[in-house]
Amino acid sequence: MNIDRLTDGILKGDYRSIARSISLIENSGYESRKEIISRIYRYGNAKIIGITGPPGVGKSTLIGNLAPMLEDHGKVSVLAIDPASPFSGGAILGNRIRMQAALTRRGIYMRSVSNRLYNGGLSEYTWDITKILEASGSDFVILETVGSGQADVDIMNIADITCVILAPGLGDEIQAIKSGMMEIGDIFVINKTDREGSYLAIKDIRESLNMSNKLSTPVIGLNSITGENYDEFVANILKLDKKNFREKYYRKLKMVVMETIYNKYSKYIDSIEYNNGILDKDPYTMAEEILRNDIGKWRSTYNSHSEEENNHIK
């Protein structure tokens, strides 16, 4: 497959190129990821909007309503992370079924991918896919997590804005307090306000935020059937700039670098056979030797590049 042609298509916003690139990244391993991302990395400046919360709170319906409203302010793409089938490892495409009709009528690109049993409510390739959607010209990328509960706090490493979605009557507000979601949320939504106990849930979340010195964090009650307070929800998303952008950027970068290093070395260690002397060394010495060799190569390469850049600047 011609990577240059694919990445050129991504930058032109061609949906077929976007879809093929995402499939290639999912199925073809590290080299394909590197080839694609290195070509598009510096393009795009989308606001990544994370939508997270427990199962059953109405995240997909909410996104189906939110995406068309955001489209009035720029190009929108949607990435839904679905739980993996325990048999095939593929996505259970419930999210796509619920959202697709509303979104495709408006030409909004939506992709549903399996988390492939990856921890954290995301997929191993979430960051790469958001970069593809960003480079394709999207102004907003809506990212929906699996909805696995406590592990979903990992979305803070990807999203610029994290919206925590809860619903009354499910004990979600208590779970949110226990699971660390209170710390990651930029906006809290109590969905399904037609249910009994919704305003008590809003009160509980506000009190918890007050105790966490986050009293200014918006808490909004939504009704996806009537559209109640969606204008307020959109206004708060638009109002929240990419705050602490530099800090969040480095957090994303660090996450991807650490995962790449981990994957590289874990595969290397898995390939070592017993007869290669692995049992003759303690694991700490072995780890230091591996790191010392590779870091030495990296330092010499980095220093060489730095000298070239300095000479160019001079």
C-alpha positions as CSV (number, residue, x, y, z in Angstrom):
1,M,0.0,0.0,0.0
2,N,1.3,3.4,-1.0
3,I,1.8,5.4,2.3
4,D,2.5,8.7,0.5
5,R,-0.8,8.4,-1.3
6,L,-2.7,7.5,1.9
7,T,-1.2,10.4,3.9
8,D,-1.9,12.8,1.0
9,G,-5.5,11.6,1.1
10,I,-5.7,12.2,4.8
11,L,-4.5,15.8,4.5
12,K,-7.1,16.4,1.8
13,G,-9.9,15.0,4.1
14,D,-10.6,12.0,1.9
15,Y,-12.7,9.6,3.9
16,R,-11.5,6.5,2.1
17,S,-7.9,7.3,2.8
18,I,-8.7,8.0,6.4
19,A,-10.5,4.7,6.8
20,R,-7.7,2.7,5.1
21,S,-5.1,4.4,7.2
22,I,-6.9,3.6,10.5
23,S,-7.3,0.0,9.4
24,L,-3.6,-0.2,8.5
25,I,-2.6,1.2,11.9
26,E,-4.8,-1.3,13.7
27,N,-3.7,-4.4,11.7
28,S,-0.2,-3.8,10.4
29,G,2.0,-3.0,13.5
30,Y,4.6,-0.5,14.5
31,E,6.2,0.3,11.2
32,S,2.9,1.3,9.6
33,R,2.0,3.5,12.5
34,K,5.4,5.2,12.4
35,E,5.3,5.7,8.6
36,I,1.8,7.3,8.7
37,I,2.1,9.4,11.9
38,S,5.6,10.8,11.0
39,R,4.1,12.3,7.8
40,I,1.0,13.9,9.3
41,Y,2.2,14.7,12.9
42,R,2.5,18.4,12.5
43,Y,-0.8,19.0,10.7
44,G,-4.1,20.0,12.4
45,N,-5.2,21.7,15.6
46,A,-8.4,20.0,16.6
47,K,-10.0,20.1,20.1
48,I,-10.2,16.6,21.4
49,I,-13.4,16.2,23.4
50,G,-13.4,13.1,25.6
51,I,-16.8,11.6,26.5
52,T,-16.5,9.1,29.3
53,G,-18.7,7.5,32.0
54,P,-20.2,4.2,33.1
55,P,-22.2,2.0,30.7
56,G,-25.8,2.8,30.2
57,V,-25.7,6.6,30.9
58,G,-26.5,7.5,27.3
59,K,-23.1,8.5,25.9
60,S,-23.8,7.4,22.3
61,T,-27.2,9.2,22.2
62,L,-25.5,12.3,23.7
63,I,-22.8,12.3,21.0
64,G,-25.5,11.8,18.3
65,N,-27.0,15.1,19.5
66,L,-23.8,16.9,20.2
67,A,-21.9,16.3,17.0
68,P,-24.4,18.1,14.7
69,M,-24.5,21.1,17.1
70,L,-20.7,21.4,17.1
71,E,-20.7,21.2,13.3
72,D,-22.1,24.8,13.3
73,H,-18.6,25.8,14.7
74,G,-16.3,23.6,12.6
75,K,-15.7,20.2,11.1
76,V,-16.5,17.3,13.4
77,S,-15.2,13.7,13.5
78,V,-16.2,10.9,16.0
79,L,-14.1,8.0,17.3
80,A,-16.0,5.5,19.4
81,I,-14.0,2.9,21.3
82,D,-16.1,-0.3,21.6
83,P,-15.6,-3.2,23.9
84,A,-13.9,-6.2,22.2
85,S,-15.8,-9.3,21.4
86,P,-14.5,-12.0,23.8
87,F,-14.5,-14.4,20.8
88,S,-13.1,-12.5,17.9
89,G,-11.4,-9.5,19.6
90,G,-13.3,-7.2,17.2
91,A,-15.6,-4.3,18.0
92,I,-19.1,-4.8,19.2
93,L,-20.6,-2.2,16.9
94,G,-23.5,-1.0,19.1
95,N,-22.1,2.5,19.3
96,R,-22.0,2.8,15.5
97,I,-25.5,1.5,15.1
98,R,-26.9,4.1,17.6
99,M,-25.0,7.0,16.2
100,Q,-24.5,6.3,12.5
101,A,-27.8,7.3,11.1
102,A,-27.8,10.8,12.6
103,L,-24.1,11.5,11.7
104,T,-23.8,10.1,8.2
105,R,-26.8,12.1,7.0
106,R,-24.7,15.2,7.8
107,G,-21.5,13.9,6.4
108,I,-19.8,13.6,9.8
109,Y,-17.0,11.0,9.7
110,M,-17.4,8.4,12.4
111,R,-15.2,5.4,13.2
112,S,-15.9,2.6,15.7
113,V,-12.9,0.6,16.8
114,S,-12.4,-2.3,19.2
115,N,-10.3,-1.7,22.3
116,R,-9.0,-5.3,21.8
117,L,-9.1,-5.9,25.5
118,Y,-6.7,-2.9,26.0
119,N,-6.9,-1.5,29.5
120,G,-8.1,2.0,30.2
121,G,-11.4,2.3,28.3
122,L,-9.4,3.2,25.1
123,S,-7.6,1.4,22.3
124,E,-3.9,1.0,21.9
125,Y,-4.2,3.0,18.7
126,T,-6.5,5.8,20.1
127,W,-3.8,8.5,19.9
128,D,-2.8,7.6,16.4
129,I,-6.3,7.6,15.1
130,T,-7.1,11.0,16.7
131,K,-4.0,12.4,15.0
132,I,-5.3,11.1,11.6
133,L,-8.7,12.7,12.2
134,E,-7.0,15.9,13.3
135,A,-4.7,16.0,10.3
136,S,-7.7,15.4,8.0
137,G,-9.0,18.9,8.9
138,S,-11.3,18.2,11.8
139,D,-11.8,21.1,14.2
140,F,-13.4,18.8,16.8
141,V,-12.7,15.1,17.5
142,I,-15.3,13.5,19.8
143,L,-13.8,10.5,21.6
144,E,-16.1,8.1,23.4
145,T,-14.5,5.6,25.8
146,V,-15.7,2.0,26.3
147,G,-17.4,2.9,29.6
148,S,-15.6,0.4,31.8
149,G,-15.7,2.6,34.9
150,Q,-12.6,3.3,37.0
151,A,-10.0,2.6,34.2
152,D,-11.6,5.3,32.0
153,V,-9.5,8.0,33.7
154,D,-6.8,7.3,31.1
155,I,-8.8,9.5,28.7
156,M,-7.1,12.5,30.4
157,N,-3.9,11.6,28.5
158,I,-5.6,12.0,25.2
159,A,-8.4,14.5,25.5
160,D,-8.1,18.3,25.7
161,I,-11.5,18.5,27.4
162,T,-12.9,15.6,29.4
163,C,-16.7,15.4,29.8
164,V,-17.8,12.9,32.5
165,I,-21.3,11.6,31.8
166,L,-23.4,10.2,34.6
167,A,-27.1,9.3,35.1
168,P,-29.4,9.4,38.1
169,G,-30.5,6.2,39.9
170,L,-27.5,4.1,39.0
171,G,-25.2,5.2,41.8
172,D,-22.9,6.8,39.2
173,E,-22.1,9.8,41.2
174,I,-20.8,7.7,44.0
175,Q,-18.7,5.6,41.6
176,A,-17.3,8.8,40.0
177,I,-16.2,10.0,43.4
178,K,-14.5,6.7,44.2
179,S,-12.9,6.1,40.8
180,G,-11.0,9.3,40.3
181,M,-13.3,10.8,37.7
182,M,-13.8,13.9,39.8
183,E,-10.2,14.8,39.2
184,I,-10.3,14.4,35.4
185,G,-13.6,16.0,34.5
186,D,-13.6,19.5,32.9
187,I,-17.4,19.3,32.5
188,F,-19.8,17.0,34.4
189,V,-23.1,16.0,32.8
190,I,-26.1,14.4,34.6
191,N,-27.9,12.8,31.6
192,K,-31.5,11.7,31.5
193,T,-32.9,14.4,33.7
194,D,-36.4,13.1,33.2
195,R,-35.5,10.4,35.7
196,E,-36.3,10.7,39.3
197,G,-33.3,11.9,41.4
198,S,-31.5,13.8,38.7
199,Y,-31.4,17.1,40.6
200,L,-30.2,15.4,43.7
201,A,-27.4,13.8,41.6
202,I,-26.4,17.3,40.3
203,K,-26.3,18.5,43.9
204,D,-24.1,15.6,45.0
205,I,-21.6,16.2,42.2
206,R,-21.4,19.9,42.9
207,E,-20.8,19.3,46.6
208,S,-18.0,16.8,45.7
209,L,-16.4,19.3,43.4
210,N,-16.6,21.9,46.1
211,M,-14.7,19.6,48.4
212,S,-12.1,19.1,45.7
213,N,-11.7,22.9,45.1
214,K,-13.3,22.6,41.7
215,L,-16.4,24.6,42.3
216,S,-16.1,26.4,39.0
217,T,-16.3,23.1,37.0
218,P,-19.6,23.1,35.1
219,V,-22.3,20.6,36.1
220,I,-25.1,20.3,33.6
221,G,-28.3,18.4,33.5
222,L,-29.2,17.1,30.0
223,N,-32.2,15.4,28.5
224,S,-31.4,13.9,25.1
225,I,-35.0,13.4,24.2
226,T,-36.1,17.0,24.6
227,G,-32.7,18.6,24.0
228,E,-32.8,20.4,27.4
229,N,-29.6,22.3,28.2
230,Y,-27.7,21.1,25.1
231,D,-27.0,24.7,24.1
232,E,-25.4,25.3,27.6
233,F,-23.4,22.1,27.1
234,V,-22.0,23.2,23.7
235,A,-21.3,26.7,25.0
236,N,-19.2,25.3,27.8
237,I,-17.3,23.1,25.4
238,L,-16.5,26.1,23.2
239,K,-15.6,28.3,26.2
240,L,-13.1,25.8,27.5
241,D,-9.9,26.6,25.6
242,K,-7.1,24.1,25.3
243,K,-6.1,25.0,28.8
244,N,-2.8,23.9,30.0
245,F,-2.1,22.9,26.4
246,R,1.6,22.6,26.8
247,E,1.2,20.4,29.9
248,K,-1.4,18.2,28.2
249,Y,0.7,18.0,25.0
250,Y,3.7,16.7,26.9
251,R,1.5,14.2,28.8
252,K,0.2,12.8,25.5
253,L,3.8,12.7,24.1
254,K,5.1,11.0,27.2
255,M,2.3,8.4,27.1
256,V,3.0,7.5,23.5
257,V,6.8,7.4,23.9
258,M,6.5,5.2,27.1
259,E,4.0,2.8,25.4
260,T,6.2,2.5,22.3
261,I,9.3,1.7,24.4
262,Y,7.4,-0.8,26.5
263,N,6.0,-2.6,23.4
264,K,9.4,-2.6,21.7
265,Y,11.3,-4.1,24.7
266,S,8.6,-6.5,25.7
267,K,8.7,-8.0,22.2
268,Y,12.4,-8.1,22.4
269,I,12.5,-9.9,25.7
270,D,9.8,-12.3,24.6
271,S,12.1,-13.3,21.7
272,I,15.1,-14.2,23.9
273,E,15.6,-17.9,24.2
274,Y,16.6,-19.6,27.4
275,N,19.9,-20.8,25.9
276,N,21.1,-17.2,25.4
277,G,22.3,-16.9,28.9
278,I,19.2,-15.2,30.2
279,L,19.3,-17.2,33.4
280,D,22.9,-16.2,34.1
281,K,22.0,-12.5,34.8
282,D,19.6,-10.9,37.2
283,P,16.7,-8.9,35.6
284,Y,18.0,-5.5,36.7
285,T,21.4,-5.9,35.1
286,M,19.8,-7.2,32.0
287,A,17.4,-4.2,31.8
288,E,20.3,-1.8,32.3
289,E,22.3,-3.4,29.5
290,I,19.4,-3.2,27.1
291,L,18.7,0.4,28.0
292,R,22.3,1.5,28.0
293,N,22.9,0.2,24.5
294,D,19.8,1.8,23.0
295,I,20.0,5.0,24.9
296,G,23.6,5.4,23.8
297,K,22.5,5.1,20.2
298,W,19.7,7.6,20.8
299,R,22.0,10.1,22.5
300,S,24.5,10.0,19.6
301,T,21.7,10.5,17.1
302,Y,20.0,13.2,19.0
303,N,23.3,15.1,19.6
304,S,24.1,14.8,15.9
305,H,20.7,16.3,15.0
306,S,21.0,19.0,17.6
307,E,24.4,20.1,16.2
308,E,23.0,20.2,12.7
309,E,20.0,22.3,13.9
310,N,22.3,24.7,15.8
311,N,24.5,25.1,12.7
312,H,21.4,25.8,10.7
313,I,20.2,28.4,13.1
314,K,23.6,30.1,13.1
